[in-house]
Amino acid sequence: MATALAAGTMLACFPGGILDKGGMVYNAGITPAITLTRGAPYKIVCVDRAELQRRETLSEADLRVLGPAVEYRPAREYRGGCEQTGESSVFFLFNMWPATPPLDPEYAVGTAVQRLEGDTMINIHYWHETHYYSLLGRVAVMKVRGDVIKFLSDEERKAYERDVKARLREQKKSRRR
């Protein structure tokens, strides 16, 4: 009788973790940048959807030599829509023993940045999730979402500085009028 009761209790809890994960979100926050940019000029890295569609017709050999399908947008013209998400997770067997490496925020950011071959991430939103899998265990997940950036090369930086100086001169002229 006791064995049947224990088996019934275990079976009643177990399918929930297999059929659908349950969980909660906590510890959400925002941070402006993962590394110091020191005011260096940069461009926003976005996924190029048109290029992705074009690449669907290419062979695997051709795809290996291509980099990621990205486009660059000037930071001052960017209005959103290019956010990337990364995550790091750890699984706790029977809700007690960690069975995988611990949470690593750098890894979470790194996956998003490397996907687009950027330099770092800014405007970061982060949160933690816990997914419960009944008696089997739980997964703690750290997720980050933000804009991937690439710093300007020397030539791009010089052109940017010339552009800024020209705009400042125009502003001074318009104020004098």
Backbone as CSV, one residue per row, in Angstrom:
resi,resn,N_x,N_y,N_z,CA_x,CA_y,CA_z,C_x,C_y,C_z
1,MET,0.812,-1.191,0.000,0.000,0.000,0.000,0.862,1.264,0.000
2,ALA,1.897,1.287,0.872,2.782,2.449,0.956,3.563,2.617,-0.349
3,THR,3.957,1.486,-0.960,4.694,1.539,-2.219,3.814,2.119,-3.321
4,ALA,2.566,1.709,-3.350,1.644,2.211,-4.360,1.387,3.704,-4.159
5,LEU,1.286,4.148,-2.920,1.069,5.560,-2.625,2.287,6.392,-3.053
6,ALA,3.489,5.900,-2.756,4.721,6.609,-3.143,4.855,6.661,-4.664
7,ALA,4.564,5.540,-5.327,4.650,5.498,-6.794,3.616,6.439,-7.415
8,GLY,2.415,6.467,-6.872,1.369,7.360,-7.385,1.740,8.818,-7.217
9,THR,2.322,9.171,-6.073,2.761,10.546,-5.835,3.864,10.940,-6.814
10,MET,4.817,10.040,-7.013,5.933,10.317,-7.916,5.442,10.476,-9.352
11,LEU,4.550,9.601,-9.790,4.036,9.680,-11.153,3.155,10.907,-11.351
12,ALA,2.472,11.332,-10.304,1.627,12.516,-10.410,2.467,13.780,-10.620
13,CYS,3.669,13.815,-10.049,4.536,14.987,-10.182,5.374,14.946,-11.447
14,PHE,5.735,13.774,-11.891,6.722,13.633,-12.951,6.288,14.145,-14.320
15,PRO,5.074,13.876,-14.822,4.733,14.303,-16.183,4.780,15.808,-16.399
16,GLY,4.575,16.610,-15.363,4.605,18.059,-15.537,5.943,18.545,-16.053
17,GLY,7.033,17.971,-15.606,8.351,18.381,-16.054,8.651,17.912,-17.460
18,ILE,8.053,16.823,-17.865,8.316,16.299,-19.199,7.453,17.008,-20.235
19,LEU,6.191,17.221,-19.907,5.270,17.808,-20.868,5.459,19.309,-21.044
20,ASP,5.684,20.015,-19.946,5.815,21.457,-20.028,6.641,21.937,-18.847
21,LYS,7.621,22.795,-19.111,8.438,23.292,-18.015,7.701,24.396,-17.282
22,GLY,7.837,24.392,-15.990,7.255,25.438,-15.172,8.387,26.256,-14.600
23,GLY,8.091,27.439,-14.084,9.181,28.208,-13.510,8.785,29.619,-13.173
24,MET,9.821,30.432,-12.916,9.587,31.816,-12.547,10.745,32.675,-13.026
25,VAL,10.488,33.977,-13.133,11.490,34.951,-13.535,11.752,35.852,-12.341
26,TYR,13.028,36.179,-12.116,13.378,37.043,-11.006,14.696,37.759,-11.300
27,ASN,15.036,38.712,-10.429,16.309,39.432,-10.486,16.538,40.094,-11.844
28,ALA,15.562,40.848,-12.312,15.702,41.553,-13.590,16.407,42.884,-13.372
29,GLY,17.133,43.335,-14.393,17.831,44.613,-14.279,18.264,45.140,-15.627
30,ILE,18.842,46.345,-15.600,19.330,47.008,-16.813,20.719,47.554,-16.502
31,THR,21.620,47.427,-17.452,22.952,48.026,-17.332,23.321,48.641,-18.683
32,PRO,23.995,49.797,-18.689,24.261,50.478,-19.960,25.263,49.763,-20.862
33,ALA,26.271,49.106,-20.286,27.284,48.441,-21.118,27.979,47.359,-20.315
34,ILE,28.461,46.351,-21.003,29.169,45.259,-20.342,30.643,45.598,-20.185
35,THR,31.186,46.441,-21.069,32.566,46.914,-20.974,32.573,48.427,-21.120
36,LEU,33.643,49.049,-20.697,33.754,50.500,-20.837,34.010,50.855,-22.294
37,THR,33.206,51.738,-22.818,33.404,52.180,-24.201,34.210,53.468,-24.255
38,ARG,34.294,54.184,-23.135,35.060,55.432,-23.034,34.713,56.425,-24.145
39,GLY,33.469,56.437,-24.545,33.021,57.390,-25.565,33.530,57.104,-26.962
40,ALA,34.089,55.923,-27.176,34.600,55.569,-28.504,33.438,55.440,-29.481
41,PRO,33.606,55.924,-30.698,32.518,55.794,-31.682,32.337,54.332,-32.091
42,TYR,31.096,53.970,-32.315,30.774,52.588,-32.674,29.588,52.566,-33.610
43,LYS,29.333,51.396,-34.155,28.155,51.185,-34.992,27.402,49.988,-34.437
44,ILE,26.113,49.957,-34.652,25.257,48.872,-34.181,25.286,47.754,-35.210
45,VAL,25.415,46.518,-34.731,25.443,45.352,-35.609,24.047,44.728,-35.602
46,CYS,23.468,44.581,-36.782,22.130,44.010,-36.928,22.170,42.799,-37.853
47,VAL,21.214,41.914,-37.676,21.069,40.773,-38.585,20.483,41.290,-39.895
48,ASP,21.088,40.918,-41.011,20.620,41.316,-42.332,19.662,40.249,-42.854
49,ARG,18.383,40.502,-42.736,17.355,39.516,-43.107,17.368,39.198,-44.615
50,ALA,17.612,40.192,-45.445,17.663,39.966,-46.896,18.819,39.026,-47.244
51,GLU,19.946,39.220,-46.600,21.103,38.355,-46.842,20.822,36.931,-46.358
52,LEU,20.120,36.799,-45.246,19.755,35.459,-44.759,18.890,34.722,-45.769
53,GLN,17.939,35.421,-46.371,17.087,34.800,-47.387,17.900,34.413,-48.616
54,ARG,18.834,35.266,-49.010,19.681,34.956,-50.167,20.533,33.720,-49.899
55,ARG,20.990,33.567,-48.679,21.874,32.450,-48.325,21.149,31.107,-48.249
56,GLU,19.827,31.128,-48.189,19.075,29.874,-48.132,19.278,29.036,-49.382
57,THR,19.614,29.666,-50.504,19.792,28.937,-51.763,21.230,28.455,-51.967
58,LEU,22.157,28.885,-51.100,23.561,28.524,-51.267,23.858,27.130,-50.720
59,SER,24.923,26.515,-51.228,25.337,25.198,-50.746,26.098,25.354,-49.427
60,GLU,26.290,24.231,-48.717,27.001,24.279,-47.439,28.447,24.710,-47.623
61,ALA,29.064,24.330,-48.729,30.452,24.725,-48.990,30.560,26.244,-49.128
62,ASP,29.600,26.846,-49.796,29.602,28.304,-49.942,29.332,28.993,-48.612
63,LEU,28.472,28.406,-47.789,28.128,29.015,-46.503,29.300,29.010,-45.530
64,ARG,30.185,28.020,-45.634,31.321,27.919,-44.712,32.274,29.097,-44.841
65,VAL,32.431,29.635,-46.024,33.387,30.725,-46.230,32.790,32.096,-45.915
66,LEU,31.484,32.171,-45.788,30.827,33.441,-45.494,30.797,33.694,-43.990
67,GLY,30.874,34.939,-43.614,30.717,35.321,-42.222,29.236,35.443,-41.889
68,PRO,28.933,36.010,-40.741,27.526,36.183,-40.387,26.847,37.197,-41.297
69,ALA,25.553,37.022,-41.498,24.771,37.942,-42.331,24.397,39.155,-41.479
70,VAL,25.242,40.190,-41.544,25.021,41.370,-40.712,25.040,42.636,-41.551
71,GLU,24.426,43.663,-40.990,24.510,45.007,-41.543,24.831,45.935,-40.382
72,TYR,25.458,47.048,-40.682,25.870,47.996,-39.657,25.037,49.261,-39.771
73,ARG,24.593,49.748,-38.615,23.810,50.983,-38.581,24.532,52.015,-37.730
74,PRO,24.566,53.262,-38.181,25.203,54.304,-37.355,24.480,54.433,-36.015
75,ALA,25.238,54.607,-34.960,24.659,54.661,-33.617,23.680,55.817,-33.461
76,ARG,23.980,56.967,-34.077,23.101,58.131,-33.890,21.772,57.985,-34.627
77,GLU,21.697,57.083,-35.609,20.456,56.874,-36.356,19.671,55.661,-35.866
78,TYR,20.243,54.891,-34.961,19.629,53.634,-34.515,18.445,53.914,-33.603
79,ARG,17.319,53.258,-33.884,16.101,53.427,-33.086,15.587,52.117,-32.511
80,GLY,16.380,51.085,-32.528,15.970,49.794,-31.953,15.654,48.773,-33.030
81,GLY,15.446,47.550,-32.586,15.059,46.476,-33.489,16.155,45.477,-33.806
82,CYS,17.354,45.670,-33.273,18.469,44.764,-33.575,18.970,44.034,-32.329
83,GLU,18.183,43.973,-31.289,18.620,43.367,-30.041,18.924,41.880,-30.228
84,GLN,19.910,41.408,-29.487,20.297,40.006,-29.500,20.181,39.453,-28.088
85,THR,19.951,38.144,-27.986,19.795,37.488,-26.700,20.838,36.399,-26.539
86,GLY,21.386,36.302,-25.340,22.314,35.239,-24.988,21.914,34.668,-23.645
87,GLU,22.386,33.459,-23.344,22.031,32.856,-22.064,23.095,31.891,-21.574
88,SER,23.070,31.675,-20.279,23.924,30.703,-19.614,23.039,29.959,-18.625
89,SER,23.268,28.666,-18.443,22.395,27.899,-17.564,23.169,26.853,-16.765
90,VAL,22.555,26.408,-15.676,23.097,25.332,-14.854,21.931,24.426,-14.458
91,PHE,22.150,23.110,-14.553,21.125,22.127,-14.211,21.423,21.532,-12.842
92,PHE,20.412,21.505,-11.967,20.544,20.922,-10.638,19.782,19.597,-10.614
93,LEU,20.519,18.502,-10.502,19.927,17.174,-10.467,19.204,16.977,-9.142
94,PHE,17.957,16.556,-9.201,17.088,16.388,-8.031,17.030,17.669,-7.193
95,ASN,17.146,18.813,-7.836,17.074,20.146,-7.223,18.171,20.408,-6.201
96,MET,19.232,19.595,-6.180,20.277,19.776,-5.166,21.689,19.865,-5.735
97,TRP,22.071,18.987,-6.643,23.448,18.892,-7.093,23.613,19.497,-8.487
98,PRO,24.514,20.475,-8.617,24.750,21.031,-9.948,25.415,19.989,-10.841
99,ALA,24.837,19.761,-12.001,25.342,18.736,-12.918,26.064,19.354,-14.117
100,THR,26.030,20.656,-14.255,26.694,21.348,-15.365,27.494,22.511,-14.781
101,PRO,28.347,23.149,-15.574,29.118,24.298,-15.064,28.195,25.410,-14.556
102,PRO,28.696,26.253,-13.639,27.854,27.316,-13.057,27.483,28.402,-14.064
103,LEU,26.539,29.252,-13.653,26.124,30.378,-14.489,27.315,31.288,-14.764
104,ASP,27.407,31.775,-15.984,28.524,32.631,-16.379,27.971,33.797,-17.199
105,PRO,27.841,34.982,-16.592,27.313,36.133,-17.335,28.156,36.487,-18.564
106,GLU,29.469,36.329,-18.468,30.335,36.627,-19.617,30.024,35.700,-20.793
107,TYR,29.734,34.444,-20.492,29.376,33.502,-21.551,28.058,33.909,-22.208
108,ALA,27.090,34.330,-21.391,25.786,34.749,-21.919,25.948,35.920,-22.883
109,VAL,26.735,36.915,-22.498,26.978,38.066,-23.372,27.805,37.636,-24.575
110,GLY,28.817,36.808,-24.334,29.710,36.376,-25.407,29.005,35.636,-26.526
111,THR,28.006,34.822,-26.200,27.292,34.096,-27.253,26.557,35.048,-28.179
112,ALA,25.943,36.071,-27.614,25.219,37.049,-28.443,26.184,37.881,-29.285
113,VAL,27.304,38.292,-28.699,28.273,39.130,-29.406,28.974,38.334,-30.504
114,GLN,29.371,37.102,-30.202,30.080,36.284,-31.185,29.200,35.895,-32.361
115,ARG,27.918,35.730,-32.109,27.002,35.354,-33.184,27.061,36.356,-34.333
116,LEU,27.247,37.632,-33.998,27.293,38.691,-35.021,28.706,39.231,-35.233
117,GLU,29.679,38.624,-34.604,31.075,39.058,-34.694,31.229,40.532,-34.342
118,GLY,30.609,40.930,-33.231,30.734,42.294,-32.734,31.865,42.393,-31.727
119,ASP,31.953,43.541,-31.053,32.998,43.765,-30.058,32.477,43.674,-28.625
120,THR,31.302,44.214,-28.372,30.732,44.170,-27.034,29.227,44.427,-27.124
121,MET,28.584,44.580,-25.985,27.133,44.761,-25.938,26.797,45.958,-25.055
122,ILE,25.789,46.725,-25.474,25.314,47.871,-24.703,23.804,47.758,-24.506
123,ASN,23.252,48.652,-23.673,21.804,48.692,-23.386,21.292,47.312,-22.995
124,ILE,21.906,46.736,-21.992,21.652,45.341,-21.627,20.526,45.228,-20.604
125,HIS,19.592,44.366,-20.909,18.553,43.947,-19.974,18.908,42.520,-19.584
126,TYR,18.858,42.215,-18.296,19.178,40.856,-17.867,18.142,40.370,-16.873
127,TRP,17.973,39.057,-16.814,17.049,38.452,-15.869,17.432,37.001,-15.653
128,HIS,16.929,36.449,-14.572,17.154,35.048,-14.239,15.829,34.313,-14.336
129,GLU,15.892,33.102,-14.809,14.715,32.242,-14.874,15.052,30.929,-14.191
130,THR,14.051,30.322,-13.596,14.202,28.977,-13.064,13.130,28.117,-13.697
131,HIS,13.543,27.017,-14.296,12.612,26.068,-14.909,12.630,24.792,-14.086
132,TYR,11.463,24.375,-13.616,11.361,23.189,-12.779,10.936,21.993,-13.608
133,TYR,11.607,20.888,-13.388,11.294,19.638,-14.070,10.954,18.575,-13.026
134,SER,9.941,18.856,-12.235,9.418,17.958,-11.204,10.539,17.407,-10.336
135,LEU,10.533,16.125,-10.126,11.523,15.498,-9.253,12.890,15.395,-9.913
136,LEU,12.920,15.466,-11.231,14.172,15.317,-11.961,15.161,16.433,-11.636
137,GLY,14.688,17.649,-11.481,15.574,18.748,-11.145,15.058,20.072,-11.646
138,ARG,15.969,21.048,-11.675,15.610,22.382,-12.143,16.790,22.957,-12.908
139,VAL,16.500,23.941,-13.743,17.528,24.631,-14.507,17.456,26.107,-14.138
140,ALA,18.591,26.660,-13.713,18.694,28.093,-13.476,19.305,28.704,-14.733
141,VAL,18.643,29.711,-15.293,19.071,30.325,-16.557,19.260,31.819,-16.341
142,MET,20.381,32.337,-16.820,20.595,33.783,-16.849,20.511,34.212,-18.298
143,LYS,19.624,35.163,-18.591,19.452,35.653,-19.956,19.841,37.119,-20.024
144,VAL,20.442,37.505,-21.137,20.786,38.904,-21.411,20.239,39.263,-22.781
145,ARG,19.830,40.518,-22.919,19.327,41.011,-24.201,19.814,42.444,-24.351
146,GLY,20.418,42.744,-25.496,20.933,44.087,-25.717,21.390,44.284,-27.146
147,ASP,22.029,45.421,-27.379,22.516,45.780,-28.711,23.988,45.421,-28.828
148,VAL,24.326,44.689,-29.876,25.717,44.342,-30.154,26.330,45.493,-30.941
149,ILE,27.541,45.901,-30.549,28.206,47.001,-31.235,29.578,46.563,-31.747
150,LYS,30.057,47.308,-32.723,31.409,47.116,-33.262,32.043,48.499,-33.312
151,PHE,33.225,48.614,-32.721,33.919,49.890,-32.731,34.384,50.224,-34.139
152,LEU,34.432,51.511,-34.445,34.843,51.958,-35.772,36.333,51.708,-35.982
153,SER,36.697,51.355,-37.205,38.107,51.198,-37.554,38.754,52.577,-37.595
154,ASP,40.061,52.645,-37.733,40.759,53.944,-37.758,40.245,54.850,-38.862
155,GLU,40.048,54.293,-40.062,39.562,55.112,-41.171,38.136,55.597,-40.908
156,GLU,37.289,54.702,-40.391,35.906,55.086,-40.087,35.869,56.130,-38.975
157,ARG,36.752,55.979,-37.970,36.795,56.922,-36.867,37.207,58.311,-37.350
158,LYS,38.190,58.386,-38.251,38.625,59.681,-38.784,37.508,60.345,-39.578
159,ALA,36.795,59.573,-40.394,35.662,60.114,-41.151,34.561,60.571,-40.197
160,TYR,34.334,59.839,-39.144,33.328,60.199,-38.136,33.701,61.527,-37.485
161,GLU,34.970,61.674,-37.122,35.421,62.912,-36.476,35.292,64.104,-37.422
162,ARG,35.613,63.914,-38.719,35.432,64.994,-39.700,33.958,65.379,-39.803
163,ASP,33.087,64.374,-39.795,31.648,64.614,-39.883,31.153,65.391,-38.664
164,VAL,31.629,65.015,-37.481,31.218,65.711,-36.258,31.682,67.158,-36.289
165,LYS,32.921,67.400,-36.715,33.432,68.773,-36.792,32.638,69.597,-37.799
166,ALA,32.293,69.001,-38.926,31.500,69.717,-39.934,30.123,70.067,-39.382
167,ARG,29.499,69.152,-38.665,28.181,69.439,-38.078,28.275,70.540,-37.033
168,LEU,29.350,70.550,-36.240,29.525,71.602,-35.234,29.700,72.970,-35.901
169,ARG,30.471,73.008,-36.996,30.652,74.261,-37.718,29.321,74.770,-38.257
170,GLU,28.500,73.879,-38.790,27.187,74.279,-39.317,26.284,74.795,-38.212
171,GLN,26.348,74.163,-37.044,25.533,74.627,-35.921,25.957,76.025,-35.489
172,LYS,27.270,76.287,-35.457,27.758,77.614,-35.087,27.302,78.663,-36.093
173,LYS,27.352,78.307,-37.391,26.917,79.234,-38.425,25.430,79.536,-38.298
174,SER,24.648,78.514,-38.026,23.198,78.731,-37.920,22.850,79.552,-36.676
175,ARG,23.645,79.477,-35.632,23.384,80.286,-34.422,23.715,81.753,-34.669
176,ARG,24.720,82.010,-35.497,25.132,83.392,-35.786,24.066,84.128,-36.599
177,ARG,23.310,83.407,-37.371,22.305,84.023,-38.251,21.153,84.517,-37.491
